[in-house]
Amino acid sequence: MATLQVRDVPDEVAAVIAEKALAEHKSVSAYLRDLMAADVRRELQRRAIAAWDEKLEQTQRRLAISGRATMSGAEVVRDIRDEYDRGEK
């Protein structure tokens, strides 16, 4: 595992971090490790979503579709209900 060292942390910041770690029954190292891990999880999720969005855009371009709905969700539901009422489905 890597070791990180942070220098020049303002005293007020260090004090608040120590208080929060104590409140969570953790060492300062464990508290900061958990904060960094949570930040990395969010970043990895953001990257995965961005990659998925890019792949979706590429697929839409390849298939020549806009990806934009031509009907609202309410219109789709209304059409389905109308078809059902007419006995078409």
N, CA, C and O atoms as a Tinker XYZ file with bonds, in Angstrom:
   356  protein
     1  N      0.831000   -1.185000    0.000000    73     2
     2  CA     0.000000    0.000000    0.000000    64     1     3
     3  C      0.868000    1.238000    0.000000    63     2     4     5
     4  O      1.986000    1.237000    0.515000    81     3
     5  N      0.343000    2.274000   -0.576000    73     3     6
     6  CA     1.065000    3.535000   -0.639000    64     5     7
     7  C      0.940000    4.292000    0.675000    63     6     8     9
     8  O     -0.003000    4.096000    1.442000    81     7
     9  N      1.908000    5.154000    0.911000    73     7    10
    10  CA     1.866000    6.047000    2.055000    64     9    11
    11  C      1.816000    7.467000    1.523000    63    10    12    13
    12  O      2.627000    7.849000    0.680000    81    11
    13  N      0.871000    8.242000    2.011000    73    11    14
    14  CA     0.747000    9.636000    1.607000    64    13    15
    15  C      1.081000   10.520000    2.795000    63    14    16    17
    16  O      0.765000   10.198000    3.940000    81    15
    17  N      1.717000   11.622000    2.503000    73    15    18
    18  CA     2.037000   12.577000    3.557000    64    17    19
    19  C      1.520000   13.935000    3.106000    63    18    20    21
    20  O      1.748000   14.349000    1.970000    81    19
    21  N      0.826000   14.619000    3.997000    73    19    22
    22  CA     0.278000   15.934000    3.677000    64    21    23
    23  C      0.954000   16.944000    4.583000    63    22    24    25
    24  O      0.957000   16.802000    5.805000    81    23
    25  N      1.520000   17.953000    3.974000    73    23    26
    26  CA     2.220000   18.982000    4.740000    64    25    27
    27  C      1.419000   20.270000    4.754000    63    26    28    29
    28  O      0.522000   20.483000    3.938000    81    27
    29  N      1.765000   21.112000    5.697000    73    27    30
    30  CA     1.210000   22.468000    5.792000    64    29    31
    31  C     -0.304000   22.483000    5.950000    63    30    32    33
    32  O     -0.986000   23.324000    5.364000    81    31
    33  N     -0.827000   21.558000    6.737000    73    31    34
    34  CA    -2.262000   21.543000    7.040000    64    33    35
    35  C     -2.511000   22.590000    8.128000    63    34    36    37
    36  O     -1.883000   22.539000    9.186000    81    35
    37  N     -3.410000   23.527000    7.883000    73    35    38
    38  CA    -3.694000   24.532000    8.912000    64    37    39
    39  C     -4.155000   23.872000   10.209000    63    38    40    41
    40  O     -4.847000   22.854000   10.189000    81    39
    41  N     -3.762000   24.465000   11.335000    73    39    42
    42  CA    -4.095000   23.898000   12.650000    64    41    43
    43  C     -5.602000   23.718000   12.817000    63    42    44    45
    44  O     -6.054000   22.702000   13.345000    81    43
    45  N     -6.370000   24.693000   12.372000    73    43    46
    46  CA    -7.832000   24.610000   12.504000    64    45    47
    47  C     -8.385000   23.412000   11.737000    63    46    48    49
    48  O     -9.276000   22.716000   12.223000    81    47
    49  N     -7.859000   23.176000   10.548000    73    47    50
    50  CA    -8.300000   22.037000    9.732000    64    49    51
    51  C     -7.934000   20.728000   10.420000    63    50    52    53
    52  O     -8.759000   19.819000   10.505000    81    51
    53  N     -6.718000   20.630000   10.905000    73    51    54
    54  CA    -6.273000   19.411000   11.588000    64    53    55
    55  C     -7.120000   19.147000   12.826000    63    54    56    57
    56  O     -7.461000   18.001000   13.118000    81    55
    57  N     -7.460000   20.211000   13.553000    73    55    58
    58  CA    -8.261000   20.048000   14.766000    64    57    59
    59  C     -9.654000   19.527000   14.445000    63    58    60    61
    60  O    -10.157000   18.640000   15.135000    81    59
    61  N    -10.275000   20.060000   13.420000    73    59    62
    62  CA   -11.626000   19.610000   13.041000    64    61    63
    63  C    -11.582000   18.167000   12.561000    63    62    64    65
    64  O    -12.464000   17.374000   12.889000    81    63
    65  N    -10.571000   17.829000   11.793000    73    63    66
    66  CA   -10.434000   16.444000   11.325000    64    65    67
    67  C    -10.273000   15.507000   12.520000    63    66    68    69
    68  O    -10.886000   14.440000   12.560000    81    67
    69  N     -9.459000   15.897000   13.482000    73    67    70
    70  CA    -9.262000   15.064000   14.676000    64    69    71
    71  C    -10.577000   14.907000   15.444000    63    70    72    73
    72  O    -10.884000   13.817000   15.928000    81    71
    73  N    -11.351000   15.982000   15.559000    73    71    74
    74  CA   -12.650000   15.914000   16.247000    64    73    75
    75  C    -13.605000   14.971000   15.528000    63    74    76    77
    76  O    -14.271000   14.150000   16.160000    81    75
    77  N    -13.670000   15.091000   14.197000    73    75    78
    78  CA   -14.583000   14.242000   13.432000    64    77    79
    79  C    -14.160000   12.774000   13.510000    63    78    80    81
    80  O    -15.009000   11.888000   13.607000    81    79
    81  N    -12.866000   12.519000   13.468000    73    79    82
    82  CA   -12.372000   11.145000   13.590000    64    81    83
    83  C    -12.755000   10.568000   14.953000    63    82    84    85
    84  O    -13.215000    9.431000   15.047000    81    83
    85  N    -12.562000   11.356000   15.994000    73    83    86
    86  CA   -12.915000   10.913000   17.334000    64    85    87
    87  C    -14.408000   10.625000   17.447000    63    86    88    89
    88  O    -14.806000    9.641000   18.070000    81    87
    89  N    -15.232000   11.479000   16.846000    73    87    90
    90  CA   -16.684000   11.297000   16.890000    64    89    91
    91  C    -17.110000   10.013000   16.183000    63    90    92    93
    92  O    -18.127000    9.413000   16.532000    81    91
    93  N    -16.337000    9.599000   15.199000    73    91    94
    94  CA   -16.649000    8.362000   14.464000    64    93    95
    95  C    -15.867000    7.165000   15.016000    63    94    96    97
    96  O    -15.878000    6.083000   14.428000    81    95
    97  N    -15.197000    7.368000   16.137000    73    95    98
    98  CA   -14.417000    6.307000   16.787000    64    97    99
    99  C    -13.362000    5.728000   15.840000    63    98   100   101
   100  O    -13.183000    4.515000   15.742000    81    99
   101  N    -12.677000    6.633000   15.154000    73    99   102
   102  CA   -11.632000    6.240000   14.207000    64   101   103
   103  C    -10.366000    7.022000   14.512000    63   102   104   105
   104  O    -10.396000    8.075000   15.149000    81   103
   105  N     -9.265000    6.481000   14.044000    73   103   106
   106  CA    -8.032000    7.264000   14.074000    64   105   107
   107  C     -8.114000    8.306000   12.963000    63   106   108   109
   108  O     -8.928000    8.195000   12.045000    81   107
   109  N     -7.261000    9.312000   13.064000    73   107   110
   110  CA    -7.232000   10.325000   12.004000    64   109   111
   111  C     -6.885000    9.654000   10.681000    63   110   112   113
   112  O     -7.476000    9.980000    9.651000    81   111
   113  N     -5.941000    8.729000   10.694000    73   111   114
   114  CA    -5.562000    8.025000    9.457000    64   113   115
   115  C     -6.745000    7.268000    8.864000    63   114   116   117
   116  O     -6.996000    7.344000    7.661000    81   115
   117  N     -7.471000    6.539000    9.706000    73   115   118
   118  CA    -8.619000    5.771000    9.209000    64   117   119
   119  C     -9.698000    6.707000    8.676000    63   118   120   121
   120  O    -10.308000    6.437000    7.641000    81   119
   121  N     -9.931000    7.809000    9.388000    73   119   122
   122  CA   -10.936000    8.783000    8.952000    64   121   123
   123  C    -10.578000    9.350000    7.581000    63   122   124   125
   124  O    -11.419000    9.395000    6.684000    81   123
   125  N     -9.319000    9.785000    7.423000    73   123   126
   126  CA    -8.890000   10.355000    6.139000    64   125   127
   127  C     -8.869000    9.299000    5.036000    63   126   128   129
   128  O     -9.190000    9.591000    3.884000    81   127
   129  N     -8.489000    8.071000    5.392000    73   127   130
   130  CA    -8.491000    6.980000    4.407000    64   129   131
   131  C     -9.912000    6.746000    3.892000    63   130   132   133
   132  O    -10.116000    6.564000    2.692000    81   131
   133  N    -10.897000    6.750000    4.803000    73   131   134
   134  CA   -12.293000    6.562000    4.395000    64   133   135
   135  C    -12.780000    7.721000    3.524000    63   134   136   137
   136  O    -13.505000    7.511000    2.552000    81   135
   137  N    -12.376000    8.951000    3.880000    73   135   138
   138  CA   -12.753000   10.113000    3.051000    64   137   139
   139  C    -12.186000    9.988000    1.640000    63   138   140   141
   140  O    -12.884000   10.229000    0.655000    81   139
   141  N    -10.922000    9.610000    1.556000    73   139   142
   142  CA   -10.293000    9.471000    0.233000    64   141   143
   143  C    -10.935000    8.340000   -0.564000    63   142   144   145
   144  O    -11.154000    8.478000   -1.768000    81   143
   145  N    -11.237000    7.229000    0.091000    73   143   146
   146  CA   -11.863000    6.100000   -0.605000    64   145   147
   147  C    -13.240000    6.493000   -1.143000    63   146   148   149
   148  O    -13.605000    6.118000   -2.258000    81   147
   149  N    -13.999000    7.246000   -0.354000    73   147   150
   150  CA   -15.324000    7.691000   -0.811000    64   149   151
   151  C    -15.188000    8.628000   -2.000000    63   150   152   153
   152  O    -15.971000    8.551000   -2.947000    81   151
   153  N    -14.199000    9.510000   -1.955000    73   151   154
   154  CA   -13.970000   10.433000   -3.070000    64   153   155
   155  C    -13.586000    9.669000   -4.337000    63   154   156   157
   156  O    -14.045000    9.997000   -5.431000    81   155
   157  N    -12.750000    8.660000   -4.181000    73   155   158
   158  CA   -12.341000    7.853000   -5.338000    64   157   159
   159  C    -13.533000    7.088000   -5.908000    63   158   160   161
   160  O    -13.677000    6.986000   -7.127000    81   159
   161  N    -14.392000    6.545000   -5.031000    73   159   162
   162  CA   -15.590000    5.837000   -5.527000    64   161   163
   163  C    -16.455000    6.767000   -6.371000    63   162   164   165
   164  O    -16.920000    6.386000   -7.445000    81   163
   165  N    -16.670000    7.996000   -5.880000    73   163   166
   166  CA   -17.471000    8.969000   -6.649000    64   165   167
   167  C    -16.813000    9.287000   -7.985000    63   166   168   169
   168  O    -17.493000    9.393000   -9.006000    81   167
   169  N    -15.493000    9.440000   -7.980000    73   167   170
   170  CA   -14.777000    9.743000   -9.223000    64   169   171
   171  C    -14.867000    8.585000  -10.209000    63   170   172   173
   172  O    -15.064000    8.801000  -11.404000    81   171
   173  N    -14.724000    7.363000   -9.718000    73   171   174
   174  CA   -14.826000    6.201000  -10.604000    64   173   175
   175  C    -16.233000    6.072000  -11.176000    63   174   176   177
   176  O    -16.399000    5.699000  -12.338000    81   175
   177  N    -17.244000    6.376000  -10.370000    73   175   178
   178  CA   -18.620000    6.366000  -10.877000    64   177   179
   179  C    -18.802000    7.433000  -11.950000    63   178   180   181
   180  O    -19.425000    7.184000  -12.982000    81   179
   181  N    -18.253000    8.633000  -11.700000    73   179   182
   182  CA   -18.357000    9.714000  -12.682000    64   181   183
   183  C    -17.691000    9.310000  -13.994000    63   182   184   185
   184  O    -18.232000    9.554000  -15.072000    81   183
   185  N    -16.525000    8.697000  -13.898000    73   183   186
   186  CA   -15.818000    8.252000  -15.104000    64   185   187
   187  C    -16.592000    7.163000  -15.835000    63   186   188   189
   188  O    -16.659000    7.173000  -17.064000    81   187
   189  N    -17.175000    6.226000  -15.099000    73   187   190
   190  CA   -17.946000    5.149000  -15.721000    64   189   191
   191  C    -19.159000    5.713000  -16.446000    63   190   192   193
   192  O    -19.483000    5.276000  -17.550000    81   191
   193  N    -19.829000    6.677000  -15.833000    73   191   194
   194  CA   -20.994000    7.300000  -16.466000    64   193   195
   195  C    -20.567000    8.062000  -17.714000    63   194   196   197
   196  O    -21.243000    7.999000  -18.742000    81   195
   197  N    -19.453000    8.780000  -17.632000    73   195   198
   198  CA   -18.966000    9.520000  -18.798000    64   197   199
   199  C    -18.621000    8.569000  -19.941000    63   198   200   201
   200  O    -18.920000    8.853000  -21.101000    81   199
   201  N    -17.993000    7.439000  -19.612000    73   199   202
   202  CA   -17.653000    6.448000  -20.643000    64   201   203
   203  C    -18.923000    5.861000  -21.247000    63   202   204   205
   204  O    -19.008000    5.671000  -22.461000    81   203
   205  N    -19.906000    5.576000  -20.404000    73   203   206
   206  CA   -21.170000    5.029000  -20.906000    64   205   207
   207  C    -21.864000    6.050000  -21.799000    63   206   208   209
   208  O    -22.378000    5.695000  -22.860000    81   207
   209  N    -21.884000    7.309000  -21.384000    73   207   210
   210  CA   -22.503000    8.356000  -22.198000    64   209   211
   211  C    -21.817000    8.468000  -23.556000    63   210   212   213
   212  O    -22.484000    8.619000  -24.580000    81   211
   213  N    -20.487000    8.396000  -23.569000    73   211   214
   214  CA   -19.741000    8.478000  -24.824000    64   213   215
   215  C    -20.076000    7.288000  -25.719000    63   214   216   217
   216  O    -20.272000    7.451000  -26.923000    81   215
   217  N    -20.140000    6.098000  -25.137000    73   215   218
   218  CA   -20.473000    4.906000  -25.923000    64   217   219
   219  C    -21.893000    5.006000  -26.462000    63   218   220   221
   220  O    -22.154000    4.605000  -27.597000    81   219
   221  N    -22.812000    5.534000  -25.662000    73   219   222
   222  CA   -24.186000    5.725000  -26.113000    64   221   223
   223  C    -24.240000    6.700000  -27.283000    63   222   224   225
   224  O    -24.922000    6.452000  -28.277000    81   223
   225  N    -23.509000    7.821000  -27.157000    73   223   226
   226  CA   -23.477000    8.802000  -28.248000    64   225   227
   227  C    -22.897000    8.194000  -29.524000    63   226   228   229
   228  O    -23.414000    8.444000  -30.613000    81   227
   229  N    -21.845000    7.410000  -29.407000    73   227   230
   230  CA   -21.249000    6.750000  -30.574000    64   229   231
   231  C    -22.245000    5.805000  -31.227000    63   230   232   233
   232  O    -22.368000    5.770000  -32.451000    81   231
   233  N    -22.956000    5.038000  -30.405000    73   231   234
   234  CA   -23.948000    4.100000  -30.935000    64   233   235
   235  C    -25.081000    4.854000  -31.623000    63   234   236   237
   236  O    -25.536000    4.452000  -32.694000    81   235
   237  N    -25.536000    5.942000  -31.012000    73   235   238
   238  CA   -26.602000    6.733000  -31.632000    64   237   239
   239  C    -26.150000    7.329000  -32.961000    63   238   240   241
   240  O    -26.926000    7.369000  -33.917000    81   239
   241  N    -24.891000    7.798000  -33.032000    73   239   242
   242  CA   -24.375000    8.324000  -34.301000    64   241   243
   243  C    -24.292000    7.214000  -35.350000    63   242   244   245
   244  O    -24.654000    7.410000  -36.510000    81   243
   245  N    -23.808000    6.047000  -34.920000    73   243   246
   246  CA   -23.665000    4.915000  -35.848000    64   245   247
   247  C    -25.018000    4.484000  -36.391000    63   246   248   249
   248  O    -25.134000    4.122000  -37.562000    81   247
   249  N    -26.045000    4.520000  -35.542000    73   247   250
   250  CA   -27.387000    4.106000  -35.954000    64   249   251
   251  C    -28.214000    5.265000  -36.514000    63   250   252   253
   252  O    -29.361000    5.080000  -36.921000    81   251
   253  N    -27.626000    6.448000  -36.530000    73   251   254
   254  CA   -28.294000    7.648000  -37.044000    64   253   255
   255  C    -29.599000    7.933000  -36.303000    63   254   256   257
   256  O    -30.634000    8.202000  -36.913000    81   255
   257  N    -29.524000    7.866000  -34.973000    73   255   258
   258  CA   -30.686000    8.232000  -34.161000    64   257   259
   259  C    -30.270000    9.365000  -33.229000    63   258   260   261
   260  O    -29.103000    9.478000  -32.851000    81   259
   261  N    -31.228000   10.191000  -32.868000    73   259   262
   262  CA   -30.899000   11.360000  -32.062000    64   261   263
   263  C    -30.824000   11.049000  -30.573000    63   262   264   265
   264  O    -30.116000   11.729000  -29.830000    81   263
   265  N    -31.540000   10.042000  -30.141000    73   263   266
   266  CA   -31.570000    9.743000  -28.730000    64   265   267
   267  C    -32.523000   10.638000  -27.962000    63   266   268   269
   268  O    -32.642000   10.539000  -26.741000    81   267
   269  N    -33.193000   11.504000  -28.685000    73   267   270
   270  CA   -34.155000   12.389000  -28.040000    64   269   271
   271  C    -35.552000   11.825000  -28.233000    63   270   272   273
   272  O    -35.905000   11.363000  -29.318000    81   271
   273  N    -36.327000   11.867000  -27.186000    73   271   274
   274  CA   -37.688000   11.342000  -27.252000    64   273   275
   275  C    -38.541000   12.248000  -28.128000    63   274   276   277
   276  O    -38.494000   13.472000  -28.008000    81   275
   277  N    -39.320000   11.634000  -29.006000    73   275   278
   278  CA   -40.231000   12.418000  -29.837000    64   277   279
   279  C    -41.576000   12.583000  -29.148000    63   278   280   281
   280  O    -42.397000   13.405000  -29.555000    81   279
   281  N    -41.795000   11.800000  -28.108000    73   279   282
   282  CA   -43.037000   11.872000  -27.341000    64   281   283
   283  C    -42.686000   11.935000  -25.865000    63   282   284   285
   284  O    -41.681000   11.370000  -25.434000    81   283
   285  N    -43.501000   12.612000  -25.107000    73   283   286
   286  CA   -43.292000   12.626000  -23.664000    64   285   287
   287  C    -43.769000   11.297000  -23.087000    63   286   288   289
   288  O    -44.492000   10.544000  -23.739000    81   287
   289  N    -43.357000   11.029000  -21.870000    73   287   290
   290  CA   -43.801000    9.811000  -21.195000    64   289   291
   291  C    -45.308000    9.780000  -21.035000    63   290   292   293
   292  O    -45.933000    8.727000  -21.159000    81   291
   293  N    -45.894000   10.946000  -20.759000    73   291   294
   294  CA   -47.351000   11.026000  -20.599000    64   293   295
   295  C    -48.055000   10.673000  -21.907000    63   294   296   297
   296  O    -49.092000   10.010000  -21.902000    81   295
   297  N    -47.484000   11.120000  -23.026000    73   295   298
   298  CA   -48.089000   10.803000  -24.326000    64   297   299
   299  C    -48.011000    9.311000  -24.619000    63   298   300   301
   300  O    -48.951000    8.738000  -25.170000    81   299
   301  N    -46.918000    8.688000  -24.260000    73   299   302
   302  CA   -46.770000    7.243000  -24.478000    64   301   303
   303  C    -47.811000    6.492000  -23.656000    63   302   304   305
   304  O    -48.476000    5.591000  -24.168000    81   303
   305  N    -47.955000    6.857000  -22.386000    73   303   306
   306  CA   -48.944000    6.195000  -21.532000    64   305   307
   307  C    -50.351000    6.409000  -22.081000    63   306   308   309
   308  O    -51.157000    5.478000  -22.103000    81   307
   309  N    -50.651000    7.625000  -22.521000    73   307   310
   310  CA   -51.972000    7.932000  -23.070000    64   309   311
   311  C    -52.248000    7.074000  -24.306000    63   310   312   313
   312  O    -53.344000    6.532000  -24.453000    81   311
   313  N    -51.257000    6.950000  -25.196000    73   311   314
   314  CA   -51.433000    6.124000  -26.395000    64   313   315
   315  C    -51.666000    4.657000  -26.040000    63   314   316   317
   316  O    -52.518000    3.997000  -26.636000    81   315
   317  N    -50.917000    4.154000  -25.077000    73   315   318
   318  CA   -51.094000    2.759000  -24.673000    64   317   319
   319  C    -52.484000    2.543000  -24.086000    63   318   320   321
   320  O    -53.142000    1.547000  -24.386000    81   319
   321  N    -52.928000    3.479000  -23.250000    73   319   322
   322  CA   -54.270000    3.363000  -22.664000    64   321   323
   323  C    -55.342000    3.432000  -23.746000    63   322   324   325
   324  O    -56.321000    2.687000  -23.702000    81   323
   325  N    -55.159000    4.323000  -24.716000    73   323   326
   326  CA   -56.135000    4.433000  -25.814000    64   325   327
   327  C    -56.205000    3.133000  -26.608000    63   326   328   329
   328  O    -57.292000    2.667000  -26.950000    81   327
   329  N    -55.020000    2.537000  -26.908000    73   327   330
   330  CA   -55.000000    1.270000  -27.628000    64   329   331
   331  C    -55.703000    0.181000  -26.826000    63   330   332   333
   332  O    -56.450000   -0.628000  -27.378000    81   331
   333  N    -55.459000    0.170000  -25.535000    73   331   334
   334  CA   -56.107000   -0.826000  -24.666000    64   333   335
   335  C    -57.618000   -0.629000  -24.668000    63   334   336   337
   336  O    -58.374000   -1.593000  -24.782000    81   335
   337  N    -58.058000    0.632000  -24.540000    73   335   338
   338  CA   -59.486000    0.931000  -24.524000    64   337   339
   339  C    -60.173000    0.530000  -25.842000    63   338   340   341
   340  O    -61.339000    0.136000  -25.852000    81   339
   341  N    -59.430000    0.639000  -26.940000    73   339   342
   342  CA   -59.981000    0.263000  -28.259000    64   341   343
   343  C    -59.870000   -1.240000  -28.483000    63   342   344   345
   344  O    -60.360000   -1.752000  -29.489000    81   343
   345  N    -59.232000   -1.954000  -27.558000    73   343   346
   346  CA   -59.090000   -3.399000  -27.691000    64   345   347
   347  C    -58.001000   -3.806000  -28.643000    63   346   348   349
   348  O    -58.009000   -4.935000  -29.133000    81   347
   349  N    -57.060000   -2.926000  -28.925000    73   347   350
   350  CA   -55.981000   -3.228000  -29.870000    64   349   351
   351  C    -54.850000   -4.012000  -29.247000    63   350   352   353
   352  O    -53.997000   -4.531000  -29.968000    81   351
   353  N    -54.814000   -4.114000  -27.945000    73   351   354
   354  CA   -53.728000   -4.869000  -27.300000    64   353   355
   355  C    -54.266000   -5.774000  -26.245000    63   354   356
   356  O    -53.501000   -6.488000  -25.596000    81   355
